[in-house]
Amino acid sequence: MHPVARLLVSLGLLLVLAGLAWHFGSRYLHLGHLPGDLVFGRGRFRVYLPLATSVLLSVILSVVLYLIGHFRR
């Protein structure tokens, strides 16, 4: 298979897996509503800082990308 085709198929599968994880995982993980996420507001104005969600997603993506790089060797 051509390298570009392999890359596109891999990215497509990764997007499908991310979509499924987002759909089914939101019931259990409550992303965006973790204890470290900050919400400030007054009246109709609201500022949302998803600090804990960002850290969690960064750790998960780092582990996944590390494993992909490790097994590609």
Secondary structure as GFF3:
##gff-version 3
##sequence-region A 1 73
A	DSSP	alpha_helix	3	29	.	.	.	ID=ss1
A	DSSP	beta_strand	38	42	.	.	.	ID=ss2
A	DSSP	beta_strand	45	49	.	.	.	ID=ss3
A	DSSP	alpha_helix	51	72	.	.	.	ID=ss4
###
